[in-house]
């Protein structure tokens, strides 16, 4: 698996996830948006780089497309 997290956005079936590496403290800001019909929910969190890499790799494994 990849050992680098990439800045960008991944999407699959109404779920989008953005990754932004924060150089000042070695963390990654993960922003998620879920769209289901007329409902939209968002979630944002800062995680350690290792956790962001794991999450990004799992998205790729489940067929998410990198769109930016």
CNS distance restraints for C-alpha pairs under 8 A (distance, minus, plus):
assign (resid   1 and name CA) (resid  57 and name CA) 6.91 0.50 0.50
assign (resid   2 and name CA) (resid  53 and name CA) 7.45 0.50 0.50
assign (resid   2 and name CA) (resid  57 and name CA) 6.81 0.50 0.50
assign (resid   3 and name CA) (resid  53 and name CA) 6.37 0.50 0.50
assign (resid   4 and name CA) (resid  53 and name CA) 6.17 0.50 0.50
assign (resid   5 and name CA) (resid  19 and name CA) 7.92 0.50 0.50
assign (resid   5 and name CA) (resid  21 and name CA) 7.83 0.50 0.50
assign (resid   5 and name CA) (resid  49 and name CA) 7.43 0.50 0.50
assign (resid   5 and name CA) (resid  52 and name CA) 6.60 0.50 0.50
assign (resid   5 and name CA) (resid  53 and name CA) 5.01 0.50 0.50
assign (resid   5 and name CA) (resid  56 and name CA) 6.85 0.50 0.50
assign (resid   6 and name CA) (resid  19 and name CA) 6.96 0.50 0.50
assign (resid   6 and name CA) (resid  20 and name CA) 7.80 0.50 0.50
assign (resid   6 and name CA) (resid  21 and name CA) 7.78 0.50 0.50
assign (resid   7 and name CA) (resid  18 and name CA) 7.39 0.50 0.50
assign (resid   7 and name CA) (resid  19 and name CA) 5.01 0.50 0.50
assign (resid   7 and name CA) (resid  20 and name CA) 4.99 0.50 0.50
assign (resid   7 and name CA) (resid  21 and name CA) 6.32 0.50 0.50
assign (resid   8 and name CA) (resid  18 and name CA) 5.57 0.50 0.50
assign (resid   8 and name CA) (resid  19 and name CA) 5.43 0.50 0.50
assign (resid   8 and name CA) (resid  20 and name CA) 6.93 0.50 0.50
assign (resid   8 and name CA) (resid  66 and name CA) 7.15 0.50 0.50
assign (resid   8 and name CA) (resid  67 and name CA) 7.38 0.50 0.50
assign (resid   8 and name CA) (resid  68 and name CA) 5.02 0.50 0.50
assign (resid   9 and name CA) (resid  16 and name CA) 6.79 0.50 0.50
assign (resid   9 and name CA) (resid  17 and name CA) 5.50 0.50 0.50
assign (resid   9 and name CA) (resid  18 and name CA) 4.20 0.50 0.50
assign (resid   9 and name CA) (resid  19 and name CA) 6.38 0.50 0.50
assign (resid   9 and name CA) (resid  66 and name CA) 5.78 0.50 0.50
assign (resid   9 and name CA) (resid  67 and name CA) 5.71 0.50 0.50
assign (resid   9 and name CA) (resid  68 and name CA) 5.29 0.50 0.50
assign (resid  10 and name CA) (resid  16 and name CA) 5.60 0.50 0.50
assign (resid  10 and name CA) (resid  17 and name CA) 5.23 0.50 0.50
assign (resid  10 and name CA) (resid  18 and name CA) 6.42 0.50 0.50
assign (resid  10 and name CA) (resid  59 and name CA) 7.67 0.50 0.50
assign (resid  10 and name CA) (resid  64 and name CA) 5.78 0.50 0.50
assign (resid  10 and name CA) (resid  65 and name CA) 5.27 0.50 0.50
assign (resid  10 and name CA) (resid  66 and name CA) 4.36 0.50 0.50
assign (resid  10 and name CA) (resid  67 and name CA) 5.82 0.50 0.50
assign (resid  10 and name CA) (resid  68 and name CA) 7.48 0.50 0.50
assign (resid  11 and name CA) (resid  15 and name CA) 5.68 0.50 0.50
assign (resid  11 and name CA) (resid  16 and name CA) 4.32 0.50 0.50
assign (resid  11 and name CA) (resid  17 and name CA) 6.44 0.50 0.50
assign (resid  11 and name CA) (resid  64 and name CA) 5.27 0.50 0.50
assign (resid  11 and name CA) (resid  65 and name CA) 5.41 0.50 0.50
assign (resid  11 and name CA) (resid  66 and name CA) 6.65 0.50 0.50
assign (resid  11 and name CA) (resid  67 and name CA) 7.06 0.50 0.50
assign (resid  12 and name CA) (resid  16 and name CA) 6.56 0.50 0.50
assign (resid  12 and name CA) (resid  63 and name CA) 7.23 0.50 0.50
assign (resid  12 and name CA) (resid  64 and name CA) 5.00 0.50 0.50
assign (resid  12 and name CA) (resid  65 and name CA) 6.62 0.50 0.50
assign (resid  14 and name CA) (resid  33 and name CA) 7.89 0.50 0.50
assign (resid  14 and name CA) (resid  34 and name CA) 5.73 0.50 0.50
assign (resid  14 and name CA) (resid  35 and name CA) 4.87 0.50 0.50
assign (resid  14 and name CA) (resid  36 and name CA) 6.56 0.50 0.50
assign (resid  15 and name CA) (resid  32 and name CA) 7.18 0.50 0.50
assign (resid  15 and name CA) (resid  33 and name CA) 5.72 0.50 0.50
assign (resid  15 and name CA) (resid  34 and name CA) 4.60 0.50 0.50
assign (resid  15 and name CA) (resid  35 and name CA) 6.36 0.50 0.50
assign (resid  16 and name CA) (resid  32 and name CA) 5.68 0.50 0.50
assign (resid  16 and name CA) (resid  33 and name CA) 5.25 0.50 0.50
assign (resid  16 and name CA) (resid  34 and name CA) 6.64 0.50 0.50
assign (resid  17 and name CA) (resid  30 and name CA) 6.81 0.50 0.50
assign (resid  17 and name CA) (resid  31 and name CA) 5.64 0.50 0.50
assign (resid  17 and name CA) (resid  32 and name CA) 4.47 0.50 0.50
assign (resid  17 and name CA) (resid  33 and name CA) 6.55 0.50 0.50
assign (resid  18 and name CA) (resid  29 and name CA) 7.94 0.50 0.50
assign (resid  18 and name CA) (resid  30 and name CA) 5.63 0.50 0.50
assign (resid  18 and name CA) (resid  31 and name CA) 5.10 0.50 0.50
assign (resid  18 and name CA) (resid  32 and name CA) 6.46 0.50 0.50
assign (resid  19 and name CA) (resid  28 and name CA) 6.54 0.50 0.50
assign (resid  19 and name CA) (resid  29 and name CA) 5.83 0.50 0.50
assign (resid  19 and name CA) (resid  30 and name CA) 4.86 0.50 0.50
assign (resid  19 and name CA) (resid  31 and name CA) 6.72 0.50 0.50
assign (resid  20 and name CA) (resid  28 and name CA) 5.53 0.50 0.50
assign (resid  20 and name CA) (resid  29 and name CA) 5.10 0.50 0.50
assign (resid  20 and name CA) (resid  30 and name CA) 6.63 0.50 0.50
assign (resid  21 and name CA) (resid  26 and name CA) 7.28 0.50 0.50
assign (resid  21 and name CA) (resid  27 and name CA) 6.21 0.50 0.50
assign (resid  21 and name CA) (resid  28 and name CA) 4.39 0.50 0.50
assign (resid  21 and name CA) (resid  29 and name CA) 6.34 0.50 0.50
assign (resid  22 and name CA) (resid  26 and name CA) 5.84 0.50 0.50
assign (resid  22 and name CA) (resid  27 and name CA) 5.36 0.50 0.50
assign (resid  22 and name CA) (resid  28 and name CA) 5.49 0.50 0.50
assign (resid  22 and name CA) (resid  29 and name CA) 6.93 0.50 0.50
assign (resid  23 and name CA) (resid  27 and name CA) 7.20 0.50 0.50
assign (resid  26 and name CA) (resid  48 and name CA) 6.96 0.50 0.50
assign (resid  26 and name CA) (resid  49 and name CA) 6.43 0.50 0.50
assign (resid  27 and name CA) (resid  46 and name CA) 6.38 0.50 0.50
assign (resid  27 and name CA) (resid  47 and name CA) 5.57 0.50 0.50
assign (resid  27 and name CA) (resid  48 and name CA) 4.72 0.50 0.50
assign (resid  27 and name CA) (resid  49 and name CA) 5.22 0.50 0.50
assign (resid  28 and name CA) (resid  46 and name CA) 5.53 0.50 0.50
assign (resid  28 and name CA) (resid  47 and name CA) 5.46 0.50 0.50
assign (resid  28 and name CA) (resid  48 and name CA) 6.30 0.50 0.50
assign (resid  28 and name CA) (resid  49 and name CA) 5.88 0.50 0.50
assign (resid  28 and name CA) (resid  52 and name CA) 6.44 0.50 0.50
assign (resid  29 and name CA) (resid  44 and name CA) 7.12 0.50 0.50
assign (resid  29 and name CA) (resid  45 and name CA) 5.80 0.50 0.50
assign (resid  29 and name CA) (resid  46 and name CA) 4.46 0.50 0.50
assign (resid  29 and name CA) (resid  47 and name CA) 6.60 0.50 0.50
assign (resid  30 and name CA) (resid  44 and name CA) 5.67 0.50 0.50
assign (resid  30 and name CA) (resid  45 and name CA) 5.42 0.50 0.50
assign (resid  30 and name CA) (resid  46 and name CA) 6.15 0.50 0.50
assign (resid  30 and name CA) (resid  47 and name CA) 7.51 0.50 0.50
assign (resid  30 and name CA) (resid  52 and name CA) 7.74 0.50 0.50
assign (resid  31 and name CA) (resid  42 and name CA) 7.31 0.50 0.50
assign (resid  31 and name CA) (resid  43 and name CA) 5.80 0.50 0.50
assign (resid  31 and name CA) (resid  44 and name CA) 4.35 0.50 0.50
assign (resid  31 and name CA) (resid  45 and name CA) 6.61 0.50 0.50
assign (resid  32 and name CA) (resid  42 and name CA) 5.54 0.50 0.50
assign (resid  32 and name CA) (resid  43 and name CA) 5.10 0.50 0.50
assign (resid  32 and name CA) (resid  44 and name CA) 6.23 0.50 0.50
assign (resid  33 and name CA) (resid  40 and name CA) 6.98 0.50 0.50
assign (resid  33 and name CA) (resid  41 and name CA) 5.74 0.50 0.50
assign (resid  33 and name CA) (resid  42 and name CA) 4.46 0.50 0.50
assign (resid  33 and name CA) (resid  43 and name CA) 6.56 0.50 0.50
assign (resid  34 and name CA) (resid  40 and name CA) 5.60 0.50 0.50
assign (resid  34 and name CA) (resid  41 and name CA) 5.25 0.50 0.50
assign (resid  34 and name CA) (resid  42 and name CA) 6.38 0.50 0.50
assign (resid  35 and name CA) (resid  39 and name CA) 5.85 0.50 0.50
assign (resid  35 and name CA) (resid  40 and name CA) 4.60 0.50 0.50
assign (resid  35 and name CA) (resid  41 and name CA) 6.75 0.50 0.50
assign (resid  36 and name CA) (resid  40 and name CA) 6.46 0.50 0.50
assign (resid  47 and name CA) (resid  51 and name CA) 6.31 0.50 0.50
assign (resid  47 and name CA) (resid  52 and name CA) 6.37 0.50 0.50
assign (resid  48 and name CA) (resid  52 and name CA) 6.43 0.50 0.50
assign (resid  49 and name CA) (resid  53 and name CA) 6.23 0.50 0.50
assign (resid  50 and name CA) (resid  54 and name CA) 6.40 0.50 0.50
assign (resid  51 and name CA) (resid  55 and name CA) 6.19 0.50 0.50
assign (resid  52 and name CA) (resid  56 and name CA) 6.01 0.50 0.50
assign (resid  53 and name CA) (resid  57 and name CA) 6.08 0.50 0.50
assign (resid  54 and name CA) (resid  58 and name CA) 6.22 0.50 0.50
assign (resid  55 and name CA) (resid  59 and name CA) 6.35 0.50 0.50
assign (resid  56 and name CA) (resid  60 and name CA) 6.47 0.50 0.50
assign (resid  57 and name CA) (resid  61 and name CA) 6.20 0.50 0.50
assign (resid  58 and name CA) (resid  62 and name CA) 6.27 0.50 0.50
assign (resid  59 and name CA) (resid  63 and name CA) 6.50 0.50 0.50
assign (resid  59 and name CA) (resid  64 and name CA) 5.38 0.50 0.50
assign (resid  60 and name CA) (resid  64 and name CA) 5.17 0.50 0.50
assign (resid  60 and name CA) (resid  65 and name CA) 7.12 0.50 0.50
